[in-house]
């Protein structure tokens, strides 16, 4: 279960702020929401370590299903228990931290059966998490700004609603079998590439394969690329990079790309000092 979650993570993310401005300042992005013991969203933002926090996940949508939010032990969206996150999102925003919602994930029930299905999912996301209107917004007043077929249609439909910020988390083998067509639309603001649970392109005692794969990913039409890593050896089946190795062998090479945006970590549950040890080098 854990390795599958870390292997796939997300399809898209959508930004929770209405005042997003793209910036090329490097930052750490962290996943939050899948362990009730990882602290609150506001506590996560208050660490001062992260520039982006990704709420995980909306794992059910598409193919006629009613979309469902799952934030594990933090709150129960079915009873309206997650609406209190609206104030925590506002607190994060006041610190200049971007908060995104991850849809998809490594475990769940989601698929897109047609272009029309993709359009319906986009409408739901717009009305329940973005700038539209609905009587059942799982995150309260917080206004979001933000199979391998039809993900490009979903991206186009979401962008068609207005100022929506999109990100994708492909696997590091290039190109990604599921998300290649979607990323090729050029609509994605962030692409955080998962350099773990993928031995051919992850760190394995040498950074050569990782850097080679990173250089391939710099060709995609996205504003910023993030290096996706596990926050501890326990966070993934393979691919953990010790902080000193990351700072000495990996970051100096990948930071030369103008598309470098920072590092994405899975997840807050496992981040017991890793982000603190690397943030000054990001």
C-alpha positions as CSV (number, residue, x, y, z in Angstrom):
1,X,0.0,0.0,0.0
2,X,2.7,2.5,1.0
3,X,4.9,1.8,-2.0
4,X,2.0,2.1,-4.4
5,X,1.0,5.5,-2.9
6,X,4.5,6.8,-3.2
7,X,4.8,5.3,-6.7
8,X,1.9,7.2,-8.2
9,X,0.9,10.1,-5.9
10,X,-1.1,12.5,-8.1
11,X,-2.5,13.3,-11.5
12,X,-3.2,17.0,-11.0
13,X,-3.1,19.7,-8.3
14,X,-5.1,22.8,-8.3
15,X,-4.1,25.9,-6.3
16,X,-6.1,27.2,-3.4
17,X,-5.3,30.9,-3.7
18,X,-7.0,33.5,-5.9
19,X,-3.9,35.6,-6.1
20,X,-1.3,33.3,-7.5
21,X,1.6,34.8,-9.3
22,X,4.1,32.4,-11.0
23,X,7.6,32.8,-9.4
24,X,10.8,31.1,-10.2
25,X,12.1,31.3,-6.6
26,X,13.1,27.8,-5.5
27,X,11.1,26.2,-2.7
28,X,10.2,22.9,-1.0
29,X,6.8,21.4,-1.7
30,X,5.4,18.8,0.8
31,X,2.4,16.5,0.7
32,X,0.1,16.7,3.7
33,X,-3.1,14.9,4.6
34,X,-2.6,11.2,4.7
35,X,-1.6,10.7,8.4
36,X,-3.5,12.2,11.3
37,X,-0.4,12.3,13.4
38,X,1.6,14.6,11.1
39,X,0.3,17.8,12.7
40,X,-2.3,20.3,11.4
41,X,-2.1,22.1,8.1
42,X,-1.4,25.4,9.9
43,X,1.3,23.7,12.0
44,X,2.9,22.5,8.8
45,X,2.9,26.0,7.3
46,X,4.3,27.4,10.5
47,X,7.5,25.3,10.3
48,X,8.8,27.9,7.8
49,X,10.3,25.0,5.7
50,X,7.8,24.9,2.9
51,X,6.8,27.1,0.1
52,X,4.0,24.8,-1.2
53,X,1.8,22.4,0.7
54,X,-0.2,19.8,-1.2
55,X,-3.4,18.4,0.3
56,X,-3.6,14.7,-0.4
57,X,-6.0,13.4,-1.9
58,X,-9.2,13.6,-3.9
59,X,-8.9,9.9,-4.8
60,X,-12.4,9.3,-6.2
61,X,-13.7,11.0,-9.4
62,X,-14.7,10.4,-13.0
63,X,-16.6,7.8,-14.8
64,X,-19.9,8.9,-13.2
65,X,-18.6,8.8,-9.6
66,X,-19.3,11.5,-7.1
67,X,-15.9,13.0,-6.3
68,X,-14.8,12.3,-2.7
69,X,-12.0,14.0,-0.6
70,X,-9.9,11.9,1.7
71,X,-7.7,13.5,4.3
72,X,-7.3,10.4,6.4
73,X,-7.4,11.1,10.2
74,X,-7.5,14.9,9.9
75,X,-11.2,15.4,9.2
76,X,-14.3,13.7,7.7
77,X,-15.5,15.6,4.6
78,X,-18.8,13.6,4.4
79,X,-20.0,15.2,7.6
80,X,-18.7,18.7,6.7
81,X,-15.8,18.2,9.1
82,X,-13.1,19.6,6.7
83,X,-14.7,23.0,6.3
84,X,-12.6,24.2,9.2
85,X,-9.5,24.0,7.0
86,X,-10.6,27.2,5.3
87,X,-9.1,29.3,8.2
88,X,-5.9,27.2,8.2
89,X,-5.6,27.7,4.4
90,X,-6.0,31.5,5.0
91,X,-3.3,31.3,7.7
92,X,-0.9,29.6,5.3
93,X,-1.8,32.1,2.6
94,X,-0.9,35.0,5.0
95,X,2.6,33.5,5.1
96,X,2.9,33.5,1.3
97,X,2.6,29.7,1.2
98,X,0.8,28.1,-1.8
99,X,-1.7,25.3,-0.8
100,X,-2.7,22.9,-3.5
101,X,-5.2,20.1,-3.7
102,X,-4.0,16.8,-5.2
103,X,-6.4,14.7,-7.2
104,X,-5.8,11.1,-8.0
105,X,-3.2,9.3,-5.8
106,X,-1.8,5.9,-5.6
107,X,-4.9,4.3,-4.2
108,X,-8.4,5.2,-5.1
109,X,-11.1,5.0,-7.7
110,X,-10.6,7.4,-10.5
111,X,-10.7,7.3,-14.3
112,X,-11.8,9.4,-17.2
113,X,-14.0,7.7,-19.8
114,X,-14.4,10.5,-22.3
115,X,-13.8,14.1,-23.1
116,X,-17.3,14.8,-21.7
117,X,-16.4,13.0,-18.5
118,X,-13.3,15.1,-18.2
119,X,-15.4,18.3,-18.7
120,X,-17.9,17.1,-16.0
121,X,-15.1,16.5,-13.5
122,X,-13.6,19.9,-14.3
123,X,-17.0,21.5,-13.7
124,X,-17.3,19.8,-10.3
125,X,-13.8,20.9,-9.3
126,X,-14.6,24.5,-10.4
127,X,-17.8,24.6,-8.4
128,X,-16.7,22.8,-5.3
129,X,-13.0,23.8,-4.9
130,X,-12.4,26.7,-7.3
131,X,-14.2,29.9,-8.1
132,X,-17.7,28.5,-8.8
133,X,-20.6,28.0,-6.4
134,X,-21.9,24.9,-4.7
135,X,-23.8,24.0,-1.5
136,X,-21.3,21.3,-0.6
137,X,-17.8,22.8,-0.7
138,X,-15.7,20.3,1.3
139,X,-13.1,22.9,2.3
140,X,-15.6,25.6,3.2
141,X,-15.0,29.1,1.9
142,X,-11.5,28.5,0.6
143,X,-11.4,29.4,-3.1
144,X,-9.1,27.4,-5.2
145,X,-7.3,29.1,-8.1
146,X,-5.9,27.0,-9.3
147,X,-5.5,5.0,-18.0
148,X,-3.6,7.6,-20.1
149,X,-6.6,9.1,-22.0
150,X,-8.4,12.3,-21.4
151,X,-6.1,13.9,-18.8
152,X,-5.2,16.4,-21.4
153,X,-8.9,17.1,-21.8
154,X,-9.3,17.6,-18.0
155,X,-6.3,20.0,-18.0
156,X,-7.8,22.0,-20.9
157,X,-11.3,22.1,-19.3
158,X,-9.9,23.3,-16.0
159,X,-7.8,26.0,-17.6
160,X,-10.9,27.0,-19.6
161,X,-12.6,28.0,-16.4
162,X,-10.1,30.8,-15.6
163,X,-7.0,31.3,-13.5
164,X,-6.4,27.7,-12.5
165,X,-2.9,26.6,-11.6
166,X,-2.1,23.0,-12.5
167,X,0.7,20.6,-11.6
168,X,1.5,17.0,-12.4
169,X,3.6,14.3,-10.7
170,X,4.9,11.9,-13.4
171,X,7.3,9.0,-12.8
172,X,10.9,9.8,-13.6
173,X,11.2,7.4,-16.7
174,X,10.9,9.8,-19.6
175,X,8.3,10.3,-21.0
176,X,5.7,9.3,-18.5
177,X,3.3,6.7,-20.0
178,X,0.1,8.2,-18.3
179,X,0.8,11.9,-18.3
180,X,2.8,12.6,-21.4
181,X,-0.1,13.8,-23.5
182,X,-1.4,16.0,-20.7
183,X,2.0,17.6,-19.9
184,X,2.6,18.1,-23.6
185,X,-0.3,20.6,-23.7
186,X,1.9,23.1,-22.1
187,X,-0.8,24.0,-19.5
188,X,1.1,22.9,-16.4
189,X,2.7,25.4,-14.1
190,X,4.5,22.8,-12.0
191,X,5.8,19.3,-12.8
192,X,7.2,17.4,-9.8
193,X,8.9,14.4,-11.1
194,X,9.0,11.4,-8.8
195,X,12.7,10.2,-8.6
196,X,11.9,7.3,-6.3
197,X,10.6,3.8,-6.6
198,X,12.1,3.9,-10.0
199,X,15.5,2.3,-10.0
200,X,16.5,3.2,-13.6
201,X,16.3,6.9,-13.0
202,X,16.6,7.5,-9.2
203,X,19.7,7.9,-7.0
204,X,21.3,4.6,-6.2
205,X,24.7,5.3,-4.8
206,X,25.5,7.4,-7.9
207,X,23.6,10.5,-9.1
208,X,24.4,9.9,-12.8
209,X,21.1,8.2,-13.8
210,X,19.0,10.8,-11.9
211,X,20.8,13.7,-13.5
212,X,20.5,12.2,-17.0
213,X,16.7,11.7,-16.5
214,X,16.4,15.2,-15.0
215,X,18.0,16.6,-18.2
216,X,15.4,14.8,-20.3
217,X,12.6,16.3,-18.2
218,X,13.8,19.8,-18.7
219,X,12.5,19.6,-22.3
220,X,8.9,19.5,-21.3
221,X,6.7,22.7,-21.7
222,X,6.2,23.5,-18.0
223,X,7.1,26.6,-16.0
224,X,8.9,24.8,-13.2
225,X,10.3,21.4,-12.5
226,X,10.7,19.9,-9.0
227,X,12.9,17.1,-7.9
228,X,10.5,14.6,-6.2
229,X,12.1,12.7,-3.3
230,X,11.1,10.7,-0.2
231,X,11.5,12.6,3.0
232,X,13.1,9.6,4.8
233,X,14.2,6.1,3.9
234,X,10.8,4.8,5.2
235,X,8.8,7.1,3.0
236,X,9.4,5.0,-0.2
237,X,10.7,1.6,-1.3
238,X,13.8,3.1,-2.8
239,X,15.4,6.4,-4.0
240,X,16.1,8.2,-0.7
241,X,19.0,10.6,-1.0
242,X,20.9,11.6,2.2
243,X,20.8,15.3,2.7
244,X,24.6,15.8,2.4
245,X,24.6,13.8,-0.9
246,X,21.7,15.8,-2.2
247,X,23.5,19.1,-1.5
248,X,26.8,18.0,-2.8
249,X,26.1,15.7,-5.8
250,X,22.6,16.5,-7.1
251,X,21.5,20.0,-6.5
252,X,24.6,21.7,-8.0
253,X,23.8,20.0,-11.3
254,X,20.0,20.3,-11.5
255,X,19.9,23.9,-10.3
256,X,21.6,25.0,-13.5
257,X,18.3,24.5,-15.4
258,X,16.2,27.7,-15.7
259,X,13.2,25.4,-15.1
260,X,14.4,24.3,-11.7
261,X,11.7,25.1,-9.1
262,X,12.9,23.2,-6.0
263,X,12.3,19.9,-4.3
264,X,9.0,18.0,-3.6
265,X,8.9,15.7,-0.6
266,X,6.6,12.8,0.2
267,X,5.4,13.5,2.9
268,X,5.0,15.5,6.0
269,X,4.5,12.3,8.0
270,X,8.1,11.3,7.2
271,X,9.8,14.7,7.3
272,X,11.6,14.5,10.6
273,X,14.3,17.1,9.9
274,X,15.0,16.4,6.2
275,X,13.5,19.7,4.9
276,X,15.3,21.6,7.7
277,X,18.6,20.1,6.6
278,X,18.2,21.0,2.9
279,X,16.2,24.2,2.8
280,X,19.2,26.5,2.8
281,X,20.6,24.7,-0.3
282,X,17.3,24.6,-2.3
